[in-house]
Amino acid sequence: MAFVITSPCKAEKAGECVEVCPVDCIEEGKDMFFIDPDICIDCGACEAVCPVTAIYMEDEVPAEENEFIELNRLFFQGN
């Protein structure tokens, strides 16, 4: 199970998460960052530094943010 970046990132897109990720699984998209679920090691480093609380474990994503689980997957299918 991977971490997922949700809608607050769209307004912020700060990037601290990219800097702390030990496996470089976070990539910048047009409007926000995305976490590659195949590379993420579930360390939680990104979640701890997110200034807008946009990062959740996949099974803890709030119901209103569930679409971002699939958006994260689709981003990496296109790369």
C-alpha positions in Angstrom: 0.0 0.0 0.0 1.4 3.4 -1.0 0.9 7.0 0.1 -1.4 9.2 -2.0 -1.3 12.9 -2.6 -4.7 14.6 -2.5 -6.3 17.9 -3.5 -4.6 20.3 -1.1 -1.4 19.8 -3.1 -3.1 21.5 -6.1 -3.2 24.8 -4.3 0.2 24.5 -2.7 2.6 22.2 -4.7 5.4 23.1 -2.3 7.7 20.1 -3.0 9.1 19.3 0.4 7.9 15.7 -0.1 10.1 15.3 -3.1 13.2 16.5 -1.2 12.7 13.9 1.6 11.6 10.8 -0.3 14.4 8.2 0.0 13.4 6.3 -3.1 12.5 9.2 -5.5 9.0 8.0 -6.1 7.4 11.4 -6.1 7.1 13.2 -9.5 5.8 16.6 -10.4 2.7 16.7 -12.6 1.2 19.8 -14.2 -0.9 20.8 -11.2 0.4 18.7 -8.3 2.8 16.0 -7.2 2.1 12.2 -7.6 3.5 9.2 -5.7 4.4 6.1 -7.7 2.6 3.2 -5.9 5.0 0.7 -7.3 8.1 2.4 -5.9 6.7 3.9 -2.6 8.1 2.0 0.4 5.6 3.5 2.9 8.2 5.2 5.0 6.0 8.2 5.8 8.7 10.8 5.3 6.6 12.7 2.7 3.5 12.8 4.9 5.5 14.3 7.8 6.7 17.3 5.8 3.7 18.2 3.8 2.7 21.7 4.7 -0.9 21.3 3.7 -1.6 17.8 4.9 -2.3 16.4 1.4 -0.6 13.0 1.8 -2.3 10.0 3.3 -1.8 6.2 3.3 -4.0 4.8 0.6 -6.4 3.2 3.0 -6.7 6.4 5.1 -7.6 8.8 2.2 -10.8 10.7 3.2 -13.8 9.6 1.2 -14.1 12.9 -0.6 -10.6 12.5 -1.8 -10.8 8.9 -3.1 -10.6 10.0 -6.8 -6.9 10.9 -6.1 -6.0 7.2 -5.5 -6.8 6.5 -9.1 -5.3 9.8 -10.4 -2.0 8.8 -8.8 -2.1 5.4 -10.5 -3.1 6.8 -13.8 -0.3 9.4 -13.8 2.3 6.7 -13.7 0.6 4.5 -16.3 1.0 7.3 -18.7 4.7 7.8 -18.0 
